[in-house]
Amino acid sequence: MKEEDQIVIQIIADIMELDEGDITPELTLFDIGADELNMVEVTMALEEAMDIEFPDNSLLINPESKKDFKVGDIINIAAEYY
């Protein structure tokens, strides 16, 4: 697993209070119970941990309205900026 993959999974697990082993790229954010506030927290934590900035707010989504947005999508977006 690449470094950025591990960082994303660790941050999501911490914010969602889940075990890292339970987070896979195939899971949707809706599946893990994320909401808009969680995504703000994930975005801010990733920017700090990876020393990056998401200028297009690509992670500030509402998982309930975009139920197909996956953890793997976050990994891919973070990798673009890392």
C-alpha positions as CSV (number, residue, x, y, z in Angstrom):
1,M,0.0,0.0,0.0
2,K,1.3,3.4,-0.9
3,E,2.0,6.0,1.7
4,E,-0.9,8.3,0.6
5,D,-3.3,5.4,0.7
6,Q,-2.3,4.6,4.3
7,I,-2.6,8.2,5.3
8,V,-6.1,8.5,3.8
9,I,-7.3,5.3,5.4
10,Q,-5.9,6.2,8.8
11,I,-7.5,9.6,8.8
12,I,-10.9,8.3,7.7
13,A,-10.7,5.5,10.3
14,D,-9.8,8.0,13.0
15,I,-12.6,10.5,12.1
16,M,-15.2,7.8,11.7
17,E,-14.0,5.9,14.8
18,L,-13.5,2.7,12.8
19,D,-10.7,0.2,12.7
20,E,-8.3,0.9,9.8
21,G,-8.6,-2.8,8.8
22,D,-12.3,-2.2,8.1
23,I,-11.7,0.6,5.6
24,T,-11.2,-0.5,2.0
25,P,-11.1,1.6,-1.2
26,E,-14.3,-0.1,-2.4
27,L,-16.4,1.2,0.5
28,T,-18.5,4.3,-0.1
29,L,-18.6,7.1,2.3
30,F,-22.3,6.5,2.7
31,D,-21.5,2.9,3.7
32,I,-19.3,4.1,6.6
33,G,-21.8,6.6,7.8
34,A,-20.0,9.8,6.7
35,D,-21.8,13.1,6.5
36,E,-20.8,16.6,5.2
37,L,-19.2,17.5,8.5
38,N,-17.1,14.3,8.4
39,M,-15.9,15.3,4.9
40,V,-14.9,18.7,6.1
41,E,-12.9,17.0,8.9
42,V,-11.3,14.5,6.4
43,T,-10.4,17.3,4.0
44,M,-8.8,19.4,6.8
45,A,-6.9,16.5,8.3
46,L,-5.6,15.4,4.9
47,E,-4.4,18.9,4.0
48,E,-2.5,19.0,7.3
49,A,-1.1,15.5,7.3
50,M,0.0,15.5,3.6
51,D,0.9,19.2,3.5
52,I,-1.4,19.8,0.5
53,E,-4.3,22.0,-0.4
54,F,-7.4,21.0,-2.4
55,P,-8.2,24.2,-4.3
56,D,-11.3,22.9,-6.0
57,N,-13.0,21.6,-2.8
58,S,-13.2,18.2,-4.5
59,L,-13.6,16.4,-1.1
60,L,-16.3,18.7,0.3
61,I,-19.2,16.5,-0.8
62,N,-22.4,15.3,0.8
63,P,-22.1,11.5,1.0
64,E,-25.9,11.2,1.3
65,S,-26.5,12.9,-2.0
66,K,-23.5,11.2,-3.8
67,K,-23.8,7.7,-2.5
68,D,-21.3,6.2,-5.0
69,F,-18.3,8.3,-3.8
70,K,-15.8,5.8,-2.5
71,V,-12.8,5.8,-0.2
72,G,-10.8,4.9,-3.3
73,D,-12.0,8.2,-4.9
74,I,-10.5,10.1,-1.9
75,I,-7.2,8.2,-2.2
76,N,-7.1,9.1,-5.9
77,I,-7.8,12.8,-5.3
78,A,-5.3,13.0,-2.5
79,A,-2.6,11.3,-4.6
80,E,-3.1,14.0,-7.3
81,Y,-2.1,16.7,-4.9
82,Y,0.5,14.8,-2.8
